[in-house]
Amino acid sequence: MAGQIGTALHETVRQEITRRVRSAEYGIGQSLPSAASLAEDFGVSKITVKRALRDLQSAGILRSVRGLGTFVREQRRFIRDLDFSLTSYDDALRLGLKPSIHLISLTREKIHDPAFDVLEPPTGLMLCVRKVIFADDTPIMYDTSYLPHSVSDQVLEEFREKFISDVLRDHGTQFTKTKLLIDAALASEDAQQTFSIPNGYPTLRRLYRLSTSEESFSVFGVTESPFDRLACVVELDAAQKAPRRGK
């Protein structure tokens, strides 16, 4: 391998490991040989191998677990209609998914992220609900929702097992409008831990505001999904297309 011309050594190692993954020589979930073994196999230094492995982690092909090694990631992407989240349990079932929720925390916090400014959030303390949404036992979203203090303890308790929108609808809340901000952002520390992804890993981020029939009651939130875990699709009717400009 050292004799190849025109390609950096770490790029050559990266290409060969990618080939082995795609040919199933390294299977999904399988632990790769140690950096020392790969260095001997490829005839390069451990530093070269580690750089190639780091690149493949950033590309979503491998994942590293401290103390255990480097593994082949499952290349599975969920595609769903564009929305702020999986809107409800029934919506998830219609998509052919088996949804589940893991509640992380219930706290009282302010919205500090300036990315929310376009959604005009309140400045005071709000109820903050953090949870992970699974589809077919695979974590696909890390969701942080902010709600007014007027939510009762009974309603909060139901958030442990149900989607927030489902719970609020069951208690008479009528949603009137959804506003979304969709962008690409580096994974937060919470998302890194949830999805076992490295610092600097890109995510699909959706910030949302759900307005209700009560002017003072809106739900704000942000969902994060690894870029290779979830994609959204939107369909527009011809009548929804922008009108042509006049001459």
Contacts in CASP RR format, 6 or more apart in sequence:
PFRMAT RR
TARGET T0000
AUTHOR 0000-0000-0000
METHOD contacts of the structure
MODEL  1
MAGQIGTALHETVRQEITRRVRSAEYGIGQSLPSAASLAEDFGVSKITVK
RALRDLQSAGILRSVRGLGTFVREQRRFIRDLDFSLTSYDDALRLGLKPS
IHLISLTREKIHDPAFDVLEPPTGLMLCVRKVIFADDTPIMYDTSYLPHS
VSDQVLEEFREKFISDVLRDHGTQFTKTKLLIDAALASEDAQQTFSIPNG
YPTLRRLYRLSTSEESFSVFGVTESPFDRLACVVELDAAQKAPRRGK
1 9 0 8 1.000
1 12 0 8 1.000
1 13 0 8 1.000
1 16 0 8 1.000
1 42 0 8 1.000
1 43 0 8 1.000
1 44 0 8 1.000
2 9 0 8 1.000
2 43 0 8 1.000
2 44 0 8 1.000
4 12 0 8 1.000
7 15 0 8 1.000
9 44 0 8 1.000
9 48 0 8 1.000
10 44 0 8 1.000
10 48 0 8 1.000
10 49 0 8 1.000
10 51 0 8 1.000
10 52 0 8 1.000
10 55 0 8 1.000
11 52 0 8 1.000
12 42 0 8 1.000
13 38 0 8 1.000
13 42 0 8 1.000
13 44 0 8 1.000
13 48 0 8 1.000
13 49 0 8 1.000
13 52 0 8 1.000
14 52 0 8 1.000
14 55 0 8 1.000
14 56 0 8 1.000
16 42 0 8 1.000
17 26 0 8 1.000
17 32 0 8 1.000
17 38 0 8 1.000
17 52 0 8 1.000
17 53 0 8 1.000
17 56 0 8 1.000
17 61 0 8 1.000
17 62 0 8 1.000
18 56 0 8 1.000
18 61 0 8 1.000
19 25 0 8 1.000
20 26 0 8 1.000
21 27 0 8 1.000
21 61 0 8 1.000
21 62 0 8 1.000
21 72 0 8 1.000
26 32 0 8 1.000
26 72 0 8 1.000
27 72 0 8 1.000
28 72 0 8 1.000
28 73 0 8 1.000
28 74 0 8 1.000
28 75 0 8 1.000
29 71 0 8 1.000
29 72 0 8 1.000
29 73 0 8 1.000
29 74 0 8 1.000
30 71 0 8 1.000
30 72 0 8 1.000
31 68 0 8 1.000
31 69 0 8 1.000
31 70 0 8 1.000
31 71 0 8 1.000
32 38 0 8 1.000
32 53 0 8 1.000
32 62 0 8 1.000
32 69 0 8 1.000
32 70 0 8 1.000
32 71 0 8 1.000
32 72 0 8 1.000
33 41 0 8 1.000
34 69 0 8 1.000
35 46 0 8 1.000
35 49 0 8 1.000
35 50 0 8 1.000
35 53 0 8 1.000
36 46 0 8 1.000
38 49 0 8 1.000
39 45 0 8 1.000
39 46 0 8 1.000
39 48 0 8 1.000
39 49 0 8 1.000
42 48 0 8 1.000
42 49 0 8 1.000
53 62 0 8 1.000
53 64 0 8 1.000
53 70 0 8 1.000
54 198 0 8 1.000
56 62 0 8 1.000
57 63 0 8 1.000
57 64 0 8 1.000
57 70 0 8 1.000
57 198 0 8 1.000
58 198 0 8 1.000
58 200 0 8 1.000
58 201 0 8 1.000
60 73 0 8 1.000
60 197 0 8 1.000
60 201 0 8 1.000
60 226 0 8 1.000
60 228 0 8 1.000
61 72 0 8 1.000
61 73 0 8 1.000
61 75 0 8 1.000
62 70 0 8 1.000
62 71 0 8 1.000
62 72 0 8 1.000
62 73 0 8 1.000
63 70 0 8 1.000
63 71 0 8 1.000
63 73 0 8 1.000
63 196 0 8 1.000
63 197 0 8 1.000
64 70 0 8 1.000
64 71 0 8 1.000
64 198 0 8 1.000
65 71 0 8 1.000
65 196 0 8 1.000
73 228 0 8 1.000
74 138 0 8 1.000
75 228 0 8 1.000
76 138 0 8 1.000
76 229 0 8 1.000
77 228 0 8 1.000
77 229 0 8 1.000
77 230 0 8 1.000
77 231 0 8 1.000
78 97 0 8 1.000
78 135 0 8 1.000
78 138 0 8 1.000
78 140 0 8 1.000
78 229 0 8 1.000
78 230 0 8 1.000
78 231 0 8 1.000
79 230 0 8 1.000
79 231 0 8 1.000
79 232 0 8 1.000
79 233 0 8 1.000
80 86 0 8 1.000
80 95 0 8 1.000
80 230 0 8 1.000
80 231 0 8 1.000
80 232 0 8 1.000
80 233 0 8 1.000
81 95 0 8 1.000
81 232 0 8 1.000
81 233 0 8 1.000
81 234 0 8 1.000
81 235 0 8 1.000
82 180 0 8 1.000
82 182 0 8 1.000
82 232 0 8 1.000
82 233 0 8 1.000
82 234 0 8 1.000
83 91 0 8 1.000
83 178 0 8 1.000
83 232 0 8 1.000
84 178 0 8 1.000
84 180 0 8 1.000
84 206 0 8 1.000
84 208 0 8 1.000
84 210 0 8 1.000
84 221 0 8 1.000
84 223 0 8 1.000
85 133 0 8 1.000
85 141 0 8 1.000
85 143 0 8 1.000
85 163 0 8 1.000
85 165 0 8 1.000
85 206 0 8 1.000
85 208 0 8 1.000
85 223 0 8 1.000
86 92 0 8 1.000
86 95 0 8 1.000
86 97 0 8 1.000
86 99 0 8 1.000
86 133 0 8 1.000
86 135 0 8 1.000
86 141 0 8 1.000
86 163 0 8 1.000
87 163 0 8 1.000
87 165 0 8 1.000
88 163 0 8 1.000
88 165 0 8 1.000
88 166 0 8 1.000
88 169 0 8 1.000
89 99 0 8 1.000
89 162 0 8 1.000
89 163 0 8 1.000
89 166 0 8 1.000
92 98 0 8 1.000
92 99 0 8 1.000
92 135 0 8 1.000
93 99 0 8 1.000
97 135 0 8 1.000
97 136 0 8 1.000
98 135 0 8 1.000
98 136 0 8 1.000
98 137 0 8 1.000
99 133 0 8 1.000
99 134 0 8 1.000
99 135 0 8 1.000
100 133 0 8 1.000
100 134 0 8 1.000
100 137 0 8 1.000
101 131 0 8 1.000
101 132 0 8 1.000
101 133 0 8 1.000
101 134 0 8 1.000
101 160 0 8 1.000
101 161 0 8 1.000
101 162 0 8 1.000
101 163 0 8 1.000
102 131 0 8 1.000
102 132 0 8 1.000
102 134 0 8 1.000
103 129 0 8 1.000
103 130 0 8 1.000
103 131 0 8 1.000
103 159 0 8 1.000
103 160 0 8 1.000
104 130 0 8 1.000
104 131 0 8 1.000
104 132 0 8 1.000
104 190 0 8 1.000
105 128 0 8 1.000
105 129 0 8 1.000
105 130 0 8 1.000
106 127 0 8 1.000
106 128 0 8 1.000
106 129 0 8 1.000
106 156 0 8 1.000
106 159 0 8 1.000
107 127 0 8 1.000
107 128 0 8 1.000
107 130 0 8 1.000
108 125 0 8 1.000
108 126 0 8 1.000
108 127 0 8 1.000
108 128 0 8 1.000
108 149 0 8 1.000
109 125 0 8 1.000
109 126 0 8 1.000
109 128 0 8 1.000
109 146 0 8 1.000
110 123 0 8 1.000
110 124 0 8 1.000
110 125 0 8 1.000
110 126 0 8 1.000
111 121 0 8 1.000
111 122 0 8 1.000
111 126 0 8 1.000
111 146 0 8 1.000
111 220 0 8 1.000
113 222 0 8 1.000
115 181 0 8 1.000
115 183 0 8 1.000
115 185 0 8 1.000
115 205 0 8 1.000
115 207 0 8 1.000
115 222 0 8 1.000
116 207 0 8 1.000
116 220 0 8 1.000
116 221 0 8 1.000
116 222 0 8 1.000
118 181 0 8 1.000
118 207 0 8 1.000
119 179 0 8 1.000
119 181 0 8 1.000
119 207 0 8 1.000
119 208 0 8 1.000
119 209 0 8 1.000
119 220 0 8 1.000
120 209 0 8 1.000
121 146 0 8 1.000
121 209 0 8 1.000
121 220 0 8 1.000
125 149 0 8 1.000
126 146 0 8 1.000
126 147 0 8 1.000
126 148 0 8 1.000
126 149 0 8 1.000
126 220 0 8 1.000
127 146 0 8 1.000
127 147 0 8 1.000
127 148 0 8 1.000
127 149 0 8 1.000
127 151 0 8 1.000
127 156 0 8 1.000
128 144 0 8 1.000
128 145 0 8 1.000
128 146 0 8 1.000
129 143 0 8 1.000
129 144 0 8 1.000
129 145 0 8 1.000
129 146 0 8 1.000
129 147 0 8 1.000
129 156 0 8 1.000
129 159 0 8 1.000
129 164 0 8 1.000
130 142 0 8 1.000
130 143 0 8 1.000
130 144 0 8 1.000
130 145 0 8 1.000
130 190 0 8 1.000
131 142 0 8 1.000
131 143 0 8 1.000
131 145 0 8 1.000
131 159 0 8 1.000
132 139 0 8 1.000
132 141 0 8 1.000
132 142 0 8 1.000
132 143 0 8 1.000
132 194 0 8 1.000
133 139 0 8 1.000
133 140 0 8 1.000
133 141 0 8 1.000
133 143 0 8 1.000
133 223 0 8 1.000
134 140 0 8 1.000
138 229 0 8 1.000
139 194 0 8 1.000
139 195 0 8 1.000
140 225 0 8 1.000
140 229 0 8 1.000
140 230 0 8 1.000
141 223 0 8 1.000
141 224 0 8 1.000
141 225 0 8 1.000
141 230 0 8 1.000
142 188 0 8 1.000
142 190 0 8 1.000
142 191 0 8 1.000
142 194 0 8 1.000
142 195 0 8 1.000
142 223 0 8 1.000
142 224 0 8 1.000
142 225 0 8 1.000
143 221 0 8 1.000
143 222 0 8 1.000
143 223 0 8 1.000
143 224 0 8 1.000
144 190 0 8 1.000
144 221 0 8 1.000
144 222 0 8 1.000
144 223 0 8 1.000
145 164 0 8 1.000
145 219 0 8 1.000
145 220 0 8 1.000
145 221 0 8 1.000
146 219 0 8 1.000
146 220 0 8 1.000
146 221 0 8 1.000
147 164 0 8 1.000
147 219 0 8 1.000
148 216 0 8 1.000
148 217 0 8 1.000
148 218 0 8 1.000
150 217 0 8 1.000
155 167 0 8 1.000
155 168 0 8 1.000
155 171 0 8 1.000
158 167 0 8 1.000
158 170 0 8 1.000
159 167 0 8 1.000
164 219 0 8 1.000
165 175 0 8 1.000
165 210 0 8 1.000
165 219 0 8 1.000
168 175 0 8 1.000
168 212 0 8 1.000
168 219 0 8 1.000
169 175 0 8 1.000
173 212 0 8 1.000
173 213 0 8 1.000
173 214 0 8 1.000
173 217 0 8 1.000
174 212 0 8 1.000
174 213 0 8 1.000
175 210 0 8 1.000
175 211 0 8 1.000
175 212 0 8 1.000
176 211 0 8 1.000
176 212 0 8 1.000
176 213 0 8 1.000
177 210 0 8 1.000
177 211 0 8 1.000
178 208 0 8 1.000
178 209 0 8 1.000
178 210 0 8 1.000
178 211 0 8 1.000
179 208 0 8 1.000
179 209 0 8 1.000
179 211 0 8 1.000
180 206 0 8 1.000
180 207 0 8 1.000
180 208 0 8 1.000
181 206 0 8 1.000
181 207 0 8 1.000
181 208 0 8 1.000
182 204 0 8 1.000
182 205 0 8 1.000
182 206 0 8 1.000
182 207 0 8 1.000
182 232 0 8 1.000
183 205 0 8 1.000
183 207 0 8 1.000
184 202 0 8 1.000
184 203 0 8 1.000
184 204 0 8 1.000
184 205 0 8 1.000
184 227 0 8 1.000
185 202 0 8 1.000
185 203 0 8 1.000
185 205 0 8 1.000
185 224 0 8 1.000
186 199 0 8 1.000
186 200 0 8 1.000
186 201 0 8 1.000
186 202 0 8 1.000
186 203 0 8 1.000
187 195 0 8 1.000
187 197 0 8 1.000
187 199 0 8 1.000
187 200 0 8 1.000
187 201 0 8 1.000
187 202 0 8 1.000
187 203 0 8 1.000
187 224 0 8 1.000
187 226 0 8 1.000
188 224 0 8 1.000
191 197 0 8 1.000
191 203 0 8 1.000
191 224 0 8 1.000
191 226 0 8 1.000
192 198 0 8 1.000
192 199 0 8 1.000
192 201 0 8 1.000
195 201 0 8 1.000
195 226 0 8 1.000
195 229 0 8 1.000
197 226 0 8 1.000
201 226 0 8 1.000
201 227 0 8 1.000
202 226 0 8 1.000
202 227 0 8 1.000
203 224 0 8 1.000
203 225 0 8 1.000
203 226 0 8 1.000
203 227 0 8 1.000
204 224 0 8 1.000
204 225 0 8 1.000
204 226 0 8 1.000
204 227 0 8 1.000
204 230 0 8 1.000
204 231 0 8 1.000
204 232 0 8 1.000
205 222 0 8 1.000
205 223 0 8 1.000
205 224 0 8 1.000
206 222 0 8 1.000
206 223 0 8 1.000
207 220 0 8 1.000
207 221 0 8 1.000
207 222 0 8 1.000
208 219 0 8 1.000
208 220 0 8 1.000
208 221 0 8 1.000
208 222 0 8 1.000
208 223 0 8 1.000
209 218 0 8 1.000
209 219 0 8 1.000
209 220 0 8 1.000
209 221 0 8 1.000
210 218 0 8 1.000
210 219 0 8 1.000
210 220 0 8 1.000
211 218 0 8 1.000
212 218 0 8 1.000
212 219 0 8 1.000
END
